[in-house]
Amino acid sequence: MTRNPDDIKPSFRSDVTVELVKHTAGDSDVLWAARVSTAGEQSLDELSKDPERSKGLINYLMRDRHGSPFEHNSMTFFISAPIFVFREFMRHRVGWSYNEESGRYRELQPVFYVPDESRKLVQEGRPGKYVFVEGTQAQQELTGRVMEDSYRQAYEAYQEMLDAGVAREVARSVLPVGLYSSMYATCNARSLMHFLGLRTQHELARVPSFPQREIEMVGERMEEHWAKLMPLTYAAFNANGRVAP
Ligand SMILES: Cc1cc2nc3c(=O)[nH]c(=O)nc-3n(C[C@H](O)[C@H](O)[C@H](O)COP(=O)(O)OP(=O)(O)OC[C@H]3O[C@@H](n4cnc5c(N)ncnc54)[C@H](O)[C@@H]3O)c2cc1C
């Protein structure tokens, strides 16, 4: 049955979704893994034995970049964000597992990214040394209008092909990178720290990075979840310049 283009109602978002869907991650996991090297097999409840010593050990591991004790834990996030964020995200190969929704097996839904007024629109400076500044009211209005028009047109073309019997995997070629996708991403504290060091900006970062704002929004939300699960590890990460061990 042919759909009426007027029935297709794209929706426009400016935010990202990040849910912690499962985890086995705590500061005890770091201590447990680290102490096997000096004391052999350990109980998992290392933290409660001597909290100050535990805190010191985690800080020492972070400072001297003994990284492997930070790998014995797991966090799985459900993330919904524009495809251009996922293109950047999946460059992180080590210590990450991904499963993303399929554009071959299901019809993609018309949800698209439009920046809100908090998103700085104008880049000033040269490559490698630039800043982003607020756009004018006119630039904001133009960006919203042009993006929405373009998304509508692309999604209508997609629908037209589907209605004519063209396969989803072929028809999706016309959809833009502003389309939302979703995935599960599983990592451990070490791979998350490496990600955060590159994809967030922070006053405590010893090595500054310049991430695109939208992937930074995802990183900030993952960081909030992780900070609650592993507060000592999180504090040591910040205290040591936000460089992954
Ligand atoms: C601000 C910013 C701008 C960027 N711009 C671009 C761009 O313009 N174009 C572009 O293509 N990418 C760009 N990237 C992506 C970047 O080059 C990395 O691919 C991405 O940040 C993932 O980092 P990673 O390789 O360290 O992470 P992971 O893939 O998770 O690797 C983790 C670590 O494992 C080691 N490692 C992994 N694979 C190898 C290997 N094959 N050989 C040796 N060591 C390895 C390295 O020590 C690496 O740091 C950008 C990233 C950032 C943060």
PDBQT file of the ligand as one rigid body, heavy atoms in Angstrom, charges set to zero:
ROOT
HETATM    1  C1  LIG A 301      39.163  15.149  18.448  1.00  0.00    +0.000 C 
HETATM    2  C2  LIG A 301      39.297  13.961  17.536  1.00  0.00    +0.000 A 
HETATM    3  C3  LIG A 301      39.394  14.159  16.159  1.00  0.00    +0.000 A 
HETATM    4  C4  LIG A 301      39.504  13.064  15.291  1.00  0.00    +0.000 A 
HETATM    5  N1  LIG A 301      39.565  13.261  13.945  1.00  0.00    +0.000 NA
HETATM    6  C5  LIG A 301      39.665  12.210  13.102  1.00  0.00    +0.000 A 
HETATM    7  C6  LIG A 301      39.743  12.395  11.680  1.00  0.00    +0.000 A 
HETATM    8  O1  LIG A 301      39.723  13.494  11.188  1.00  0.00    +0.000 OA
HETATM    9  N2  LIG A 301      39.828  11.298  10.890  1.00  0.00    +0.000 N 
HETATM   10  C7  LIG A 301      39.875  10.021  11.413  1.00  0.00    +0.000 A 
HETATM   11  O2  LIG A 301      39.984   9.055  10.655  1.00  0.00    +0.000 OA
HETATM   12  N3  LIG A 301      39.801   9.818  12.755  1.00  0.00    +0.000 NA
HETATM   13  C8  LIG A 301      39.702  10.864  13.595  1.00  0.00    +0.000 A 
HETATM   14  N4  LIG A 301      39.617  10.661  14.947  1.00  0.00    +0.000 N 
HETATM   15  C9  LIG A 301      39.597   9.278  15.454  1.00  0.00    +0.000 C 
HETATM   16  C10 LIG A 301      40.964   8.877  16.068  1.00  0.00    +0.000 C 
HETATM   17  O3  LIG A 301      41.980   8.881  15.093  1.00  0.00    +0.000 OA
HETATM   18  C11 LIG A 301      40.852   7.483  16.716  1.00  0.00    +0.000 C 
HETATM   19  O4  LIG A 301      40.507   6.546  15.715  1.00  0.00    +0.000 OA
HETATM   20  C12 LIG A 301      39.796   7.428  17.795  1.00  0.00    +0.000 C 
HETATM   21  O5  LIG A 301      39.917   8.524  18.671  1.00  0.00    +0.000 OA
HETATM   22  C13 LIG A 301      39.953   6.135  18.587  1.00  0.00    +0.000 C 
HETATM   23  O6  LIG A 301      41.131   6.228  19.338  1.00  0.00    +0.000 OA
HETATM   24  P1  LIG A 301      42.086   4.993  19.550  1.00  0.00    +0.000 P 
HETATM   25  O7  LIG A 301      42.557   4.413  18.235  1.00  0.00    +0.000 OA
HETATM   26  O8  LIG A 301      43.149   5.437  20.519  1.00  0.00    +0.000 OA
HETATM   27  O9  LIG A 301      41.099   3.960  20.305  1.00  0.00    +0.000 OA
HETATM   28  P2  LIG A 301      41.043   2.364  20.225  1.00  0.00    +0.000 P 
HETATM   29  O10 LIG A 301      40.772   1.904  18.839  1.00  0.00    +0.000 OA
HETATM   30  O11 LIG A 301      40.070   1.942  21.258  1.00  0.00    +0.000 OA
HETATM   31  O12 LIG A 301      42.496   1.907  20.593  1.00  0.00    +0.000 OA
HETATM   32  C14 LIG A 301      42.972   2.036  21.953  1.00  0.00    +0.000 C 
HETATM   33  C15 LIG A 301      44.496   2.007  21.946  1.00  0.00    +0.000 C 
HETATM   34  O13 LIG A 301      44.932   0.729  21.507  1.00  0.00    +0.000 OA
HETATM   35  C16 LIG A 301      46.118   0.887  20.714  1.00  0.00    +0.000 C 
HETATM   36  N5  LIG A 301      45.828   0.411  19.349  1.00  0.00    +0.000 N 
HETATM   37  C17 LIG A 301      44.600   0.113  18.830  1.00  0.00    +0.000 A 
HETATM   38  N6  LIG A 301      44.705  -0.319  17.582  1.00  0.00    +0.000 NA
HETATM   39  C18 LIG A 301      46.018  -0.277  17.269  1.00  0.00    +0.000 A 
HETATM   40  C19 LIG A 301      46.764  -0.579  16.099  1.00  0.00    +0.000 A 
HETATM   41  N7  LIG A 301      46.201  -0.999  14.969  1.00  0.00    +0.000 N 
HETATM   42  N8  LIG A 301      48.097  -0.432  16.126  1.00  0.00    +0.000 NA
HETATM   43  C20 LIG A 301      48.715  -0.012  17.249  1.00  0.00    +0.000 A 
HETATM   44  N9  LIG A 301      48.070   0.316  18.409  1.00  0.00    +0.000 NA
HETATM   45  C21 LIG A 301      46.748   0.170  18.405  1.00  0.00    +0.000 A 
HETATM   46  C22 LIG A 301      46.478   2.363  20.746  1.00  0.00    +0.000 C 
HETATM   47  O14 LIG A 301      47.354   2.605  21.830  1.00  0.00    +0.000 OA
HETATM   48  C23 LIG A 301      45.142   3.016  21.015  1.00  0.00    +0.000 C 
HETATM   49  O15 LIG A 301      45.246   4.303  21.613  1.00  0.00    +0.000 OA
HETATM   50  C24 LIG A 301      39.519  11.738  15.820  1.00  0.00    +0.000 A 
HETATM   51  C25 LIG A 301      39.425  11.550  17.210  1.00  0.00    +0.000 A 
HETATM   52  C26 LIG A 301      39.313  12.640  18.063  1.00  0.00    +0.000 A 
HETATM   53  C27 LIG A 301      39.213  12.395  19.550  1.00  0.00    +0.000 C 
ENDROOT
TORSDOF 0
